[in-house]
Amino acid sequence: MLALFFFLSQSAFAAKSFIYCSEGSPSAFNPQITTDGTSNNASSHTIYNRLIEFKYGSTELIPALATSWTVSKDKKVFTFKLRKGVKFHKTKYFTPSRNFNADDVLFSYNRQRLKDHPFHKINGGLYEYWQYMEMGKLIKDIKKINDYEIQITLTKPEAPFLSNMAMSFMSILSKEYGDQLIKQGKKDRIDMYPIGTGPFKFRKYLKDSLIRYKAHKEFFLGRAKIDNLIFSITKDSNTRYQKLKTGECHLINEPAPSDLASMQSNQKLKVLKGPGFNVGYLAMNVKKGPFKKLLVRKAINLALNKNSYIKAIYMGNAIPAKNPLPPSLWSYNEKTNPYHYNLKKAKELLKKAGYPNGFETEIWTLPVSRPYNPNGKKMGEMMQQDLAKIGIKAKLITYDWPTYLAKSRKGEHQMIQMGWTGDNGDPDNFLGVLLGCASIASGGNLANWCHKNFNDIILKAKRTLDPKKREYLYRKAQQIFNNELPWVPLAHSVVFRAMDNRVKGYKIDPLGGDIFREIDLL
């Protein structure tokens, strides 16, 4: 008995645990129904896979649950060969009896696509990315050829289709697990007690505290190098740093810019840096009050001192934004005019708009650190001071992260801080997802701005296969945005990650995720 106890103790000691200090709680563990990076890190990059994925550390497309695919001459029929021998997770609440096959693909995609799917309306029935990408209009049919081959037929050619297939919302769930939940009368558990094929399987979640995962031993790309993955949910960036210094965390998300110099001088730590594929912005709800008027929106763009925010909040690790997509993305329009800080002109425009004495409003401030806005509260206070100089009295409001997202999707805000990190390397992922008319209903277009000419142009660009024509159209769309100003584009930030020196194999993801499959702790 004593020998057994000693053996178990030694085994437990030998298990390699990796602790990641994340910045917030996920809103769910199913990327079909989430859009935020916090939830993606907790689900898409840990638990699930897609047919096609992005190569680790790049935007190159590679096979994953599909081994290959072919495209018809008219670019409308995609046939995918599926990988054999892929195991789903075995947990306390589910034991799979078969491997991954075509039934799982149809189950996953059709949940978002078909209103009569048994899980379509579960947990709200809102599939924002599916709607952002207008996948319902694009996909004509999904057909199972055999257990390891499926065919997707489109209504029209679509340039970013394969890139969209690699995005988190196209993750594959287990149909067998879904069938079990139907029999148990527990369908709502599918999004909070997840089953996937990914490198880690879910064990436990305590909101605002921790998430525990265990390595999936039969992962088809090879078992992860760490045995246990733990998310220590730590909302305050300074607290995350303290935990990193004391060894309570091995990697921290969104280090505070003010802490970077200290981190870089600490010999026990290392800091990685990468270009930000992002934009931070202040959206103005154009369906509400003064924000219906272009002159008001222009005045606010002129009243906010972006350079002061970059100095005080980003510590210089960002550049001012003028367009709704980052300069590193192809089709970025260099010729649009920036709105430089100019209080005198802002006051004049506000007077012309019929508000000589300003007005009262609200600014919703980000409750979590994000790469595009490290400190929403401090930025809100600085914005409040800037707007007061032209007579606009702004009340600052915030909520916990899941509530903030849920309320913003309903359009309850007047002005709101938000941002975006690109998902797939295509301009449509910024312009369509954040500003397209279809994204109002799905909650991505927080300005509630639907401009017919802009929308027609971005739809045409998405359906055009010629890269040069697409580039021309996207640049034209950015000019319309610059004229109409539904947002104040704030900044494009540099991305940092801080970690223990013993961490090996970590790469900064250009699409903003934290991916643990290749990480080791020496």
N, C-alpha and C positions, 0 to 999 in steps of 0.2 A: 504493500500500500504506500509506504514511504517512498519507495523507488518510483512508483507511478506518479506520485505528487511531484517528485523532483524532475521527472521527465517532462511533465506538463508545464512546470514552471520554466524549465529551460527552453521548451518550444515556444512558449508565450514570449519569453525574453528575446528569442531569436527573431521573432516576427518583426518585419520592418514597417514602421508606421510613419506616415508623412502627414504633417499638419499644415493646412493652408488657411491663412486668415483671410476670409472673404469679407466683403463690405456690406452684405445685407442678406435677408432671407429670400429664398425663391418664392415666386407666387404659385408655382406648381412644379411637378417633376415630369412634365410632358411638354416638349417644345412645340407640339402642334398648337397649344393654347397659350403660349407665352411669347413675348417679343424681346424681353430685356436680357442683357448679358449676364446678370446675376443668376437668372433661372437657367440660361443656357449652360453656364459653367457647372451647375448642379445636376444637369440632366443630359443634355445633348452630347457634351464632350466626355461624359463619364459613363453613362448607362446605355446609350443607344448608338446605332450606326445607320447609315443611309446606303442606297444602292451605289451612289457615287459620292466621293468625299474630296476635300481639299487636302493635298499633300501637306504633312506637318510643317508649319512655318512658312507656307506659301499659298498662292491662290491657284496652283496647278491642279487640274482635275485628275483623279486617279480612281481605279476600280475599288469597290469595297464589298458590299453584299452582292453587287453585280460583278461578274468577272469580265464582261465585255458588253458592247452594245453596237447596234447598227442603225443607220438612218436612211429612210427612203429618199429617192431622188427629189421628191417634192418637199422634203424636209418636214413632213407632217407625221410620219410614222416612225416611232422609236421602239426597237426590239431589244430587250435586256436579257442576257443569259445570267442566271442566278448562281451564286456560290453554293456548293454542296457541303454538308458536314458542319454547318454553323450551329452552335449550341446556344439556346436561351439560358438565362440565369435560373438557377435553382435557389429558392429562398425558403424561409419558414412558411410563407403564405402561398407558394406555388412551386410545383415540381413538373417540369415539362416532360411529355412522353414522346416528343418527336423533335426533329431539327427544323430550323428555318426553311420555309419554302414560299411559293408564289401566293398561297392563301394569306400569309402574313402581310405581304405587300398590298394586296387588294383590300384587306381589312383596314390597314393603316391609312391608305390614300382615300378610300371610300368613306371613312368616318368623316373626313372633312368635305368630301364631294357630294355625298348623297344624303338627303334629308331623312330618308327612311332607314338609314343605317342605325342599328340598335344603340350605338354610342354617340350619334351625331349631336343630340341635345344634352348630353351629360355634361355637368359642370359649366353650364352657360351656353354651350353650342356656338361659341365665338372663335373662329379660326382666322385670326387677323392676317397672318402672312398669306394664307391661302387667298384671302380677299384682296390684300395689297397687290398680289401678283396676278389677280384676276384669273386664277387657275380654273375656277368653275366655268368661265367662258372659254378658256383656252383648251381644256381637255375635253375631247368629244367622247372618248371611250378608253377604258382600261380593261384589258382582256388577258386572262390566263391561257397560255398556249399549252403548257404542261406544268408539272410541279416546279420546274426550274427554268421557266421562260415566261416572260410577260411582254405584252405589247401595249404601248400608249399611243393613241391617235389624237392629234391636235386638230383644231378647227382651222388653224392657219400657221404658217411658219412663225417662230418666235426666237429671236437671236439669243437671249439669255437663258433659254429653257434648261440646258444641261447644267449651267451654273446654279440655277434655282433648285435643281434636283439635289444638289449637294448641300443645300441649306438645312438648318436644324429642323424646320417644320416638316421636312420630308423624312423624318426619322421613322424607323420601322418598329412597330409594337408586335406583341404576340397575340395572334387570333385565339390560340388555345387558352391563354390566360383570360382573354375577353369572354370566351364561352364559359369558363369556370365562374367568372364574376356574375354572368347572367343567371346561371343556375343557383348561385348563392344569394341573389338579390342584392348584390353589392357593386353595381356598375360604377358608382361614383368613386370607388377606390382606385380605378385604373390610372388616374392622373396624380395620385399622391403615394401610391404603393407600386412603384414602377417595375416592369420586367422588360429587359432589352437583351441585346447580344453584345454590348460594349465591354470595355476592359474592366469595369467595376460594377458590382451589384450592390443595390441599395440595402442598408441594414436598419438605420434609425434616423429620425429627424425630430429635433426639438426646436420649435420656432424661436428665432432670435438668439439661439444658443449654439447648436451644432448639427452636423449631418455626418453620419458614419457610412462608409462603404467598405467592401471587401473585394480583393482582386478576384476576377472571374478566371478561374484556373484553366478553363477550356476556351478562352478567347481565341478566335480564329486567326488573329495576327500574332499570337504569342502572348503568354502571360505577362502582365505588368511586372516591373521590377520591384515595386513596393507591395506589401501584403495588405496594409490597411490605409485607407485614405480618409482623413478627417477634415471637415470644414469647420473651423472655429469662427462662428459668425461674430464679427467685431466691427460695429458701425463706425466707430471713431478712428480716424487715420492715425492719430498720435498714439492711441492705445495699441493699434496694430504694430506700430514700430516698437513700442516697449516690449510687446510679446515676442517680436523677432529678436530683440537684443537679449532677452532672458531665455531664449530657446524654447518658448512656448509655441512658436510657429516656425516653420521652415521657409515659407514663401508668403509674402503679403501682396495683396491686391491694392492698387491705387495708392501708393505711398504719397504722403503730403509733400508737395514741392518744397516746403520749408524745411523738411527733414532730409532732403537728398544729399546735401553737402556732408551732413553728419554721417549718413549711411555710407557714403563713398569713402570716408576717412576711416571707417571701422574695418580693421583687418579680418574680422570674423565674418564679414558680410560681403556680398557683391551686388551690384546694381546693373541691370541690363536696360538698354535704351533702344527704342525703335520709333520710326516715323509714324505719326498718328494718321490713321485712315478714317478720320472722324470730323464732325462739326458739332460745336455747341451753339445753341441758339435760344432766343426768347421768342416764343410764338405769341402772336396777338390774335385773339379770337375775333375774326372779322364779322361774325354774326352778332356781336354784342356791342352796343352803345357806340362810344367814340371811335372804336377800332374799325367800324364800317367805312370810315373816311380815310382816303389815301393820305391827305395832308397830315392827319394825326399820326399815322404810321411813319411817315417821313420824319416828322418832328421827333418822335421817339428814337428813331435811328440816329438822328443827329445829336440827341441829348445824352446818349449813353457813351461814356468814355472807355472804349474797349482797351486802349493802351494801358489805362490805369488798372484794369482788371487783370490784364496779362502780367503786369509787373507785380501786383499785390497777391494774386491768387495762384497764378501759374508759375510765379517766380521766373518769368521770362521764357519758360519752356513751352511757348505757343506762338502762333502768329495770328494777327487779326483776320477775321473771315469777312468776305464780301459776297460769296456765292454759297449755295446750299450744298455743295460737295467740295471735297478737299483738293488742293492743287496737285496732289500726286495721282489723281484719277484722270484717265484719258478723257478728253472732251471738256476739261476745265476751261472756262472762258476768261482769259487774261484781260480782255478789253472792257469788261463791265466796270462801272465807276463805283469806287468805295464811298461810303457816307462817313466823312470824317467828323469828329467831334466839333460841334459849332452851336453853342447855346443861343447866340443872337439869332441865327437863322431858324433854329428850332422854335423859339418864341414867336417869330414872325409867322411861321407856318401854322402854329397852334391858334394864333389870333385869326388868321384867314379861315381856319376850319370852324370858327365860331366858339373857341374856348380861350378867350383872352386871359382869363384867370385860372386856366387849367381845369382839372376835374379830379374826382376821387376814383380810385381803382384798386385792383389787387394784383400782386405778383405771387405766384406759387413758386416756392424755392425747393430745389432738389434736396431730398432727405438723406441721400447717400452720395459718397464720392464716386464720380465717374471719370473716365479718362478725358472726356470733353468738358468737364466742370468739376474740379477737385473739391470745391467748397461752395455749395449752393447758398447756404445761409449768409456767408460773408459777401458773396456776389450780390445777393438780394439786398443787403444793407447798403452796398455801394450804389446799386441801381436806384434804390429808394432816395438816396441823397442826390444823385444826378437828376432824377425826375422832379424832385422838389424845387430845383433851381429854375424850372420852367412852369412851375405852378401845379404839377401833377402830384397829388398825394396818394402814395401807394402803400397799401397795407400788405404786410408779408404773411403768407399762409403756407403751411406745409402739413404733410401727413406721413405715416409710415409708407415704405416703398410700394407694397402691393396696393394699398388704398390710393396712393398718389396716381398710380397707373390706371386703376379702375375708374376713378373719378374723372381723370383727364380724358379717357376714351369717351365718356359721356358728354364732354364739352362743358363741364361745370365751371371751368376757369375763365378768367378774363385775359391775363397774361401768364405764361408758364415757362419756366426754365426746362429745357430738354436738350437732347443731343442724340447723335447717331454715330455708330461705328459700322462701316460697310460690311455686308454679309457675303458678297460674292464677286467683288471687283468690277461690277457693272454700274454705269451711271443711273440706270433705272432703279437701282436699289436705294438711291437717295431721292431722285426727282419723282419717281412714281410712288414709292412707298410713303414718302413724307409729304408730298404736295399734290398727288393725283386726286381727282374727284372721287374715285372709287375708295380711296383711303379715308374719306370722311366717315362713312358708315362703319368701317372696320376699326376706326380709332387712331390710325397712324398720322392723319393730317390734323394736327392739333390746332392749326390756324383756322380750320373749317373753311378753307379757301378753295373755291372751285372756279378756275378761270378757263373758259372754253378753249381759247386759242392755245394756251399753255398745255392743257390736257390733250388736245388733238395732236400737238407736236410730239409730246412724249410717247403717246400711243403709236404714232407713225414710226418713231425711232425704234421702238421695241420690236416692231414687226418688219423692220427693214434689215436685211442681212448684210448689206454693204457697210463696212466699218466707217468709211469716209462720209457717207450720207448720214449715218447715225451721229457721228461727231458733229457735223454741221447742225443737225436738228437739236441736239442737246445744248449746244452753245446758244442757239436761238432761244431755247426755253429759259436758260439762265438770264438772258437779257430781259425777258418778260418778268421774271421773278424780281430782278433788280429794279424794274420800273414800278412794280406793284407792292413790293415789300410786305408780305404777310408775316415775315419774321424780322427780327434783328439778328443777322448772322454774327456770332460773337467771336469764336476762336477755333483754330485747328491746333490741337495740342500734341506734344511729343508724349509717347507712352513709356512709362518706367515700370519695372518690377524689381523688388528687393528680396534677397533670399540669403539663407545661410550658405556659407562657402562650400559646404559639403554637398550641396544640391548639384546634380549633374543631369544633362540631357534636356534641360528646359530651353525652349525657344519662344520668343515673343511671336504671337500669332498676329499676322497683319490684319486679320478680321476681328481682333479684339478678344478672343477667348483665352482661357487658361486651360491648357490641355496636359493631362498628367500621365498619359499612357507610357511615355518614354522617360519619365523622370526617375532618377535614382537618388539615394541618400547614402553617401560613402562614409 
